[in-house]
Each structure stands twice: as structure tokens, then as C-alpha cells.
């Protein structure tokens, strides 16, 4: 059973930065695509960023140039560096593995104006 545990969320002022982490409990982490989704109150869950096992990345237009997804296969951890945060980035952020095969419990990010 794969477990994904997110951390790093919190409250930050607009323009600030946060780094989310997601630790995976699986030995096959290095070959699995990883991703971050988010869900804001009253809105549908949306894809934020993905990274393949080989390190290729993809971003939602709304976060391009501000967010960076990365992974450390030795630590079985994926990161989401979020800079220049905006109030509209406020959401619960979820880590996923293998597309949407596995999900973490989510971590709250709140950006105040």
C-alpha cells in the first residue's frame, strides 16, 4: 500500500513563498510520475504540476514561472516550490503518484492579501 504524506503548507502573505513536500512510502518511486493538484473552496480540483520519472515537467498556465516541481528519488520525495504567491493560490494541495492512482491527504495553503 502506497502512502503519500504532504507537508509544508501554511499561511503566507501575497508575494511570499512556500515549499511543499510529499514523501512516498514505495520502492518504485523513481519510475513513477508525480504530481500536485489543488482544490480551492467551491471549485473543482485542478492540476498544478507534474513531473515524470525522468524529470520532465508540466505546469498549469496559472502557475508557470512562479511554481517549480522537483523530485529527489533517493529521498522518495517530490517538492513544489511556490513563489510570488497570490490569494487565488489559496487551496488544499494534494500530492499524487502515477497520474491519479494514489493521493495524499492534502495540505492547506492560505495566501492573504
C-alpha positions as CSV (number, residue, x, y, z in Angstrom):
1,X,0.0,0.0,0.0
2,X,1.5,3.3,-1.1
3,X,1.3,6.2,1.3
4,X,1.9,9.9,0.3
5,X,2.4,12.4,3.1
6,X,2.4,16.1,2.3
7,X,3.9,18.8,4.5
8,X,4.9,22.5,4.2
9,X,1.6,24.2,3.9
10,X,0.6,27.2,5.9
11,X,-0.4,30.9,5.9
12,X,1.7,33.3,3.9
13,X,1.2,36.9,2.6
14,X,0.8,37.6,-1.0
15,X,4.2,37.7,-2.7
16,X,5.6,35.2,-0.3
17,X,6.9,31.7,-0.9
18,X,6.3,28.2,0.4
19,X,7.7,24.8,-0.4
20,X,5.5,21.8,-0.2
21,X,7.0,18.3,0.2
22,X,5.5,14.9,-0.4
23,X,7.2,11.8,0.9
24,X,6.2,8.4,-0.6
25,X,6.4,5.0,1.0
26,X,7.2,2.9,-2.0
27,X,10.3,1.4,-3.5
28,X,9.2,2.2,-7.1
29,X,9.1,5.9,-6.5
30,X,11.8,6.7,-9.1
31,X,9.9,5.4,-12.1
32,X,6.5,6.9,-11.2
33,X,5.2,10.2,-12.5
34,X,4.3,12.5,-9.6
35,X,2.0,15.5,-9.5
36,X,0.4,18.2,-7.4
37,X,-3.3,19.1,-7.6
38,X,-5.2,21.7,-5.7
39,X,-8.8,22.4,-4.8
40,X,-10.0,25.8,-3.7
41,X,-13.3,26.3,-1.8
42,X,-16.2,25.9,-4.1
43,X,-14.1,25.0,-7.1
44,X,-13.1,21.8,-8.9
45,X,-9.8,20.1,-8.2
46,X,-7.2,21.2,-10.8
47,X,-3.8,20.0,-11.9
48,X,-1.0,22.3,-10.8
49,X,2.2,20.5,-12.0
50,X,3.6,17.1,-12.9
51,X,7.0,15.5,-13.2
52,X,7.9,12.3,-14.9
53,X,10.4,9.7,-13.6
54,X,12.9,11.2,-16.0
55,X,12.3,14.7,-14.7
56,X,10.2,16.2,-17.5
57,X,7.8,18.8,-16.0
58,X,4.5,20.3,-16.9
59,X,2.6,23.2,-15.3
60,X,-0.8,24.8,-15.3
61,X,-0.8,28.2,-17.1
62,X,-1.8,29.9,-13.9
63,X,1.4,28.9,-12.1
64,X,4.0,28.9,-14.9
65,X,7.0,31.0,-13.9
66,X,6.1,31.0,-10.3
67,X,5.9,27.3,-9.2
68,X,8.6,24.7,-9.7
69,X,8.1,20.9,-9.2
70,X,11.1,18.8,-8.5
71,X,11.9,15.3,-7.1
72,X,14.6,13.6,-5.1
73,X,14.4,9.9,-5.9
74,X,16.9,9.0,-3.2
75,X,14.6,10.5,-0.6
76,X,11.4,9.4,-2.4
77,X,10.1,12.9,-2.2
78,X,8.6,15.4,-4.6
79,X,8.6,19.1,-4.0
80,X,6.6,22.1,-5.1
81,X,8.4,25.4,-4.7
82,X,5.8,28.2,-4.8
83,X,7.0,31.8,-5.3
84,X,5.1,35.0,-5.8
85,X,2.1,33.6,-4.2
86,X,-1.3,35.2,-4.8
87,X,-4.6,35.0,-2.9
88,X,-6.0,32.9,-5.7
89,X,-3.4,30.2,-4.9
90,X,-5.3,29.5,-1.7
91,X,-6.4,25.9,-1.7
92,X,-5.7,22.4,-0.4
93,X,-2.8,21.0,-2.3
94,X,-2.6,17.2,-2.9
95,X,0.3,15.1,-4.0
96,X,-0.4,12.3,-6.5
97,X,1.6,9.3,-7.8
98,X,1.1,7.5,-11.1
99,X,-1.3,10.1,-12.5
100,X,-4.1,9.8,-10.0
101,X,-3.6,6.2,-8.7
102,X,-2.6,7.4,-5.3
103,X,-3.3,10.6,-3.4
104,X,-2.0,12.2,-0.2
105,X,-4.2,13.7,2.5
106,X,-3.7,17.2,1.4
107,X,-2.0,20.3,2.9
108,X,-3.7,23.7,3.3
109,X,-2.1,26.7,1.7
110,X,-3.6,30.1,2.5
111,X,-2.4,33.3,0.9
112,X,-3.5,36.5,2.5
113,X,-3.8,39.8,0.6
